[in-house]
Amino acid sequence: MRELVYYVAVSLDGFIADPDGGFDAFPIEGDHAAVVFDEYADALPVHALTALGIEPSRTRFDTVIMGSNTMAPALAIGITSPYPHLRQFVASRRPPDHDPAITVTDDPLSTVRDLKTHDGLDIWLCGGGELAGALLPEVDRLVLKRQPLVFGSGVPLFGRAPYKPRAFTRIRTRPFESGVVVEEYAASGPRHT
């Protein structure tokens, strides 16, 4: 069965973006980049793939779901389809100005549950925090690129999700000289619906 994988950069204090939704503070360069470019090339947007001369492997993800705020930076620079190599879903109550190949959903939980019933590669939960909080009952795996930064405030990893403890088991931890630690966790506790 396909999994919903929340693969995201996060600060030491649990933020995935600054208070305005920006993520420029996260280091791109460093020895951790090999993981991003080799193992997770499917999760790179088209303009980054083009600039780096990288082809997505198409072996990890075939679908992405993101919130409208996560899509906004791409739209701001004229990119209406940031992940054309993936099947794209945007969770939004009002349709953003996007490529017609992107599916807009106002019920992301039902959408993910339906996607999991179909054959395919894993589904990448791209962000943001509010969407991750809404989809927490369906998150099967966390892959956190923990950055050596403290933000103090910003967009929390799971937004304002209600208090409902859920256990995850650490599968793998990889520290890098850059200070980044890639942590992988699998859901191990009961799901809260």
C-alpha positions in Angstrom: 0.0 0.0 0.0 1.2 3.5 -0.8 2.3 5.7 2.1 1.8 9.4 2.8 5.3 10.7 3.5 5.9 14.1 5.1 9.3 15.0 3.8 10.3 18.5 4.9 13.0 20.7 6.3 12.5 21.8 9.9 14.3 24.0 12.3 15.5 22.8 15.7 12.5 24.4 17.3 10.0 22.8 15.0 9.3 25.4 12.3 9.1 24.6 8.6 9.1 28.3 7.5 9.5 31.8 8.8 6.5 33.8 10.0 5.8 34.9 6.4 6.1 31.4 5.0 9.6 31.8 3.6 12.2 29.1 3.9 15.3 30.9 2.6 17.1 30.5 6.0 17.5 26.8 5.4 20.9 25.9 4.0 20.8 24.3 0.6 24.5 23.6 0.2 26.4 21.1 2.2 27.1 17.5 2.4 23.5 16.7 3.1 22.6 17.9 -0.4 23.5 14.5 -1.8 20.4 13.0 0.0 18.2 15.8 -1.4 19.5 15.5 -5.0 20.0 11.7 -5.1 17.4 10.1 -2.9 14.7 12.8 -3.1 15.0 14.3 -6.5 11.4 13.5 -7.1 10.6 16.2 -4.5 12.5 19.0 -6.3 10.5 21.5 -8.2 11.0 21.7 -12.0 13.0 25.0 -11.9 15.5 23.5 -9.4 15.8 20.3 -11.5 16.4 22.3 -14.6 19.0 24.6 -12.9 20.8 21.6 -11.4 20.6 19.4 -14.5 19.0 16.7 -12.5 16.4 14.2 -13.7 13.8 13.1 -11.2 14.3 9.4 -10.4 10.6 8.7 -10.4 11.2 5.9 -7.9 10.1 7.5 -4.6 7.0 9.6 -5.2 4.5 9.9 -8.1 2.1 12.2 -6.3 2.4 15.4 -4.3 -0.1 17.2 -2.1 0.5 20.7 -0.9 -1.4 23.6 0.6 -2.1 26.8 -1.3 0.4 28.7 0.8 3.1 26.2 -0.2 2.2 26.7 -3.9 2.2 30.5 -3.6 6.0 31.1 -4.0 5.9 29.1 -7.3 3.0 31.1 -8.5 4.7 34.4 -7.5 7.5 33.7 -9.9 5.2 32.5 -12.7 5.5 28.7 -12.2 1.9 27.3 -12.4 3.0 23.7 -12.2 6.0 23.2 -9.9 6.1 19.4 -10.0 5.0 18.4 -13.5 6.8 15.1 -13.1 4.3 14.2 -10.3 0.5 14.1 -10.1 -0.2 17.3 -8.2 -2.9 18.2 -5.7 -3.4 21.5 -4.0 -5.6 21.7 -0.9 -7.5 24.9 -1.0 -11.0 26.3 -0.4 -10.5 28.7 -3.3 -8.7 27.5 -6.5 -5.3 29.2 -7.0 -4.3 30.3 -10.5 -2.6 27.1 -11.5 -2.0 24.7 -14.4 -5.2 22.7 -15.3 -3.2 19.5 -14.7 -3.3 20.3 -11.0 -6.2 18.9 -9.0 -7.6 21.2 -6.3 -9.3 19.6 -3.3 -11.2 21.1 -0.5 -11.1 17.8 1.4 -7.5 16.7 1.5 -8.1 14.0 4.1 -10.6 12.2 1.8 -8.3 12.8 -1.2 -5.3 11.2 0.5 -7.4 8.2 1.8 -8.6 7.7 -1.8 -5.1 8.0 -3.3 -3.8 5.4 -0.9 -6.3 2.8 -2.3 -4.7 3.1 -5.8 -1.5 1.5 -7.0 1.5 3.7 -7.3 4.5 5.1 -5.5 4.3 7.0 -2.3 2.5 10.3 -1.9 4.6 13.3 -0.8 3.1 15.7 1.7 5.0 18.8 0.6 3.5 21.2 3.2 2.5 23.4 4.8 2.0 23.0 8.5 -1.7 23.5 8.5 -2.2 20.8 5.8 0.2 18.5 7.6 -1.8 18.9 10.8 -5.0 18.1 9.0 -3.4 15.1 7.4 -1.6 13.8 10.5 -4.0 10.8 10.9 -2.9 9.6 7.5 0.9 10.3 7.7 2.7 7.0 7.5 6.3 8.3 7.5 8.2 11.4 8.5 11.4 12.3 6.8 12.7 15.4 8.6 15.7 17.4 7.4 16.4 18.9 10.8 18.4 22.1 10.2 20.9 23.6 12.7 18.8 26.7 13.1 16.4 28.1 15.7 13.6 30.3 14.3 11.8 31.4 17.5 8.6 31.6 15.5 7.2 30.7 12.2 5.1 28.0 10.6 5.0 24.9 12.9 5.6 21.5 11.6 2.0 20.4 12.1 0.4 23.9 12.2 -2.2 24.2 14.9 -3.2 20.5 15.0 -5.1 19.5 18.1 -3.5 17.6 20.9 -3.7 13.9 19.9 -0.5 12.0 20.7 0.6 9.6 18.0 3.7 7.4 18.2 6.3 7.2 15.5 9.3 4.8 15.5 12.7 6.2 14.5 13.9 4.2 11.5 17.1 6.0 10.6 19.2 9.0 11.6 21.9 10.5 9.4 24.0 13.4 10.7 26.0 15.5 8.2 29.0 17.8 8.6 26.7 20.7 7.5 24.9 20.3 10.8 21.8 18.9 9.1 20.4 15.7 10.4 18.0 13.6 8.3 15.7 11.7 10.5 13.2 9.1 9.3 10.2 7.9 11.4 7.4 5.4 10.7 4.0 5.7 12.2 3.7 3.0 14.9 0.7 4.2 17.1 -3.0 4.1 16.5 -4.5 6.5 14.0 -6.8 9.2 15.2 -9.5 10.0 12.7 
